[in-house]
């Protein structure tokens, strides 16, 4: 749905989406599953003089994508409405039972009904979040708006309390008995460490390394054994399935699992024995894999590094575990070089980091620096994920419901999108080589990304290229991973924060003689893949919105100030600009572009002044003045300075 109430209905890749005019949506909302009939051609000048196109009419809403909405209570003509935060909810909801909830408060409202012929839907208040505009309220509202809550249901709380009481004993008993029985390999005497961000609360991956007598090197990728504590079908498991992922907002984590697991029993803490599921590689000095073993282990992390202090050891050439870090660094570079040579795309996009004061006010915004130690960890995690995917694919190649696996797949980009990207880049002075049928190779994309390094438009080109890519998703049918240039890929390395990884651990255990996974369970994998993919997008949207809100809040007291920016988008309505320091997005309305009548040149991504011929071109640097900051809408308005 658009904000004006127009809908678009996808049929398949070969057909243009059907336009659903507002009068024929039958009260359907964005993301709903609907039945549609074709009604021929439709044209409406109110959506920008677009030519007549195939249209449809909704005849049935099969299922709603959303049953609840987060927003602010407002009053109009004696009625209380919810003004929804969700921008694609194009109408307010009439509240049936406001009771004593004050106006101006954020609430969660459940959609009750929307009768035919009625202008507005009806809803009831399900949860009061707090006063709009307050940091705590707004952060909770962002999460709840995407269906994530910090609160766990009673069954999960009971399971967590039981683990607080008995978990340490369970862990110690399993470590002793399983090693004795030969069910777990003992890595406690092998040098092992974690490398994580300085503010990480949970450590779900560790590396071990040792030289073997024949000149080979053994590298262990050890992942927290969450599946030992989270049994299939338990209250913990059901809630973890529903959440499918942890969510990382600017000021908090909403974990998939209770803290006793994520920050304690399953966290690979320095100086403590922990249970793990491991991929143990035998590598030669060129980092070629000569052998790999998968199984359950007991480990003991000797050191907890941050990316910064591990990098310091490598840069100084001396310090804790320098020999081991240096060896792994050398191997990781060789692994990465091979991956890049195969066509893996080296995006290396920096993330925005917002610093907050104790009450949640943003005090600084900068880009996170990606160090060589970040890449080192990434290289070995990718190596393990690929190896596990290959191993499970080999075991499951006989097919049938007993032989399912979960893959992380990434399709080659859509030819139309690549054509659009190539046109956009051409305007900016770059030539992206694409084949006659619109295909592009990872190697060509890498050549482009190398060409823009250090240029003012680097961030913009990277973002445009990223947006032209297909989305990576979970699936039971493997089509490979275009972005990483892998034939087989899965997620194995983060079971504390991603449910699919936990499933992969169970599959590995089942194939090595552990608890079998029932046919019934495996038949739910398709549904699980779709659900996990959807929840991942929702988490990503919540995370991005929390950053956007704080970027706008950070700039809100700087109205009238001037900034350097880059033109990141051009439309018939005006220019999108990205402020260079904070990477905050804003808009220059076409009416404010200057003292002229500006026309939109769609082919060349630019606005041109009819009288002055002044041109605003995509990718151009621009000096702008901030004229408005709307924190609730997460929007900024600029004018050219």
Phi, psi and omega in degrees: 000146169265170180295337180274359176094007175278142178247157174231131187244118181279132177258291172202181187296333184275349181248141173293145177303141173285136174277130176249104180296155184307322183288349182242015178281343180057034179067021174288152181238166183306129177089351180295148171273122185227159169258134187230143170245148179284142180234020178083206186276149179214140176221144180211120182293342183289348177249032168098035176053036179284148180295161178303138179221165181299134182234166180219170180228131178284125178253345178202138171265111183284312176205147179276138175287328181227134175254340181236151180225142176257140178186192183249139178283128177227164180234140179208131179050039177079359179253145174265130179240156165263121170271103189292143174288328183292113190293337181274357171273100194274358176229151173286164180248129177285128183270130183275332191219066184294329183055236184257010182292124184291151171297152181083003177264148174273137182218163169258127182241135176266130177290122183262310181199160174212088187291148177304137178086348180270139183288324186237148172282163177251146179212163177238148180286126180257328182206135175264124184268313181152183183290129179300145177093344178276137185310308184300316179299312186294321180293317178295322180296320178301314182292312182297327178297335177259007176087020179247133179232144177286339184275135177263148178292163185306319181299321180290320179298320179296315178299319181294320179297321178298320179289327176299323183279315190246352188301316182297320178293316178303316182296311182297318180297313180298317181300315182289306188290320184290326177293315179302320183277358180076018182270338176231143174276140184265112180251014187294339180266358181265136180303121186222143179206164175245149172229119185216170173301154184298332183258016180294140178259333180235145181239100184260357177226143177223156176243141170238153180211139172205149177278138178261162187296332184270016179087356177279167179236133177259124177239123178257130172256106188254125184241135182311133181273077181293326185294344175294323183265330183256098184274143180305131177089350180286168177300319178301316183293317181297319180290320178297322177298314182298316181287316177069341183199157168276158181238134183244096176275174185299333187237002185198161171249134170256101192283155175286328183238152177301157185302326181303329177271306188293324183255357185228273189300326181258004179269127186280073187287148177298135173079009181231143175292139178219152176273140181219161166247129194232150168245115186248117186256141167255117184243148170273182187290349175265009179069022172282137180281117179264334180199153176215140179234137176242138177173184182272142185219168167240130182233168178215107182287124180280327187216141173253105177267150161265164177302323184292312184283335173292321178296321179300317179300316180293317182292320182282338182075016180203153177132185183305126176053036181301316183301313183293315180297319181295318179297313180295323179297315179298314180296319184295323179297323180289322177297316182292319180299319179295319181295317180296319179299330178282349178110012176295136185274127183265076183292310177047048180276134181285147178261148177280132178243125180254126176264132182244152171276177185302337180260008174094009178277131180290130182245343178200148176225129177211172178269136177291135179273130177267117184265170178300329180289330173299315182293322179303309179299314181303316183299316181285329176292319178296320178301315181292315181300317180294316183296318179296317180299317179298315182299313181291324178297320178297316181291333187255009187291348177290346177078183180087162186296339180284351190235038179283155165218170175249134178241156170255110187245152181217109184286156173299149184295150178297134185302320180297318180296320180293321177300315179297318179298315181299320179296315180299316182292323179302317179298327181271001176094016179241144181248113177262118181285123175230152182283172182303328181267015174085012179273153178225148179262157175300325181297319179295320178295322178295321177300317178298311184296328177291322183293331183267357182305128176080355179275156180303328184269009185305309184298319181296314181297318179298316181295317180296320179293316178302316182293337180278348180284156169291163176272137173285137182221171173268145180202157175268345178257122186274128173237010180083180183232104184300311186299325182263356182057041177251139172283330180227133179205143175213179176250117185234341198263002182220060183289346176290327187240358179222124183295320179305325179297322179296320178296319179298321176299316179297321179296315178302315180296317181299319182287341179258020174097008177279202180303125179291153174260125187291156176304319181302316179297315183296329180288348176270356185298324180298313179297317180299319181299316180294315181297314181296322178295317181295317180293327178297317178296316180299317179297317180297320178297317179297317180297313181296319179296324180293324177291314180304315182300317182286330174296315180294318179297321180297324183269352187300330181265015182244024177302135180093346179278158180255149183218155169275138182216176174230143178285112187258352179195148178227127178224175178293344180270343181151203184247139167263134180234153178238118181293134193290324186281313184266350186058027177281139178270145173209180183229144169251111179296142184303331178293335183259010186287341179153178184276071183191169173262114184264134179249147183270118175260093187298322185297326185249013177051057182207161170250137181234131177287128184297319185271312186270345185061017175298136185240133170249114188248140176308134177090348180288142171290151181209139175267127186233158174243133180281127180243344179201145176223112180254100186297311182302323181274351182059043185232144177236141175244135179235165165229157176298140181280000000 
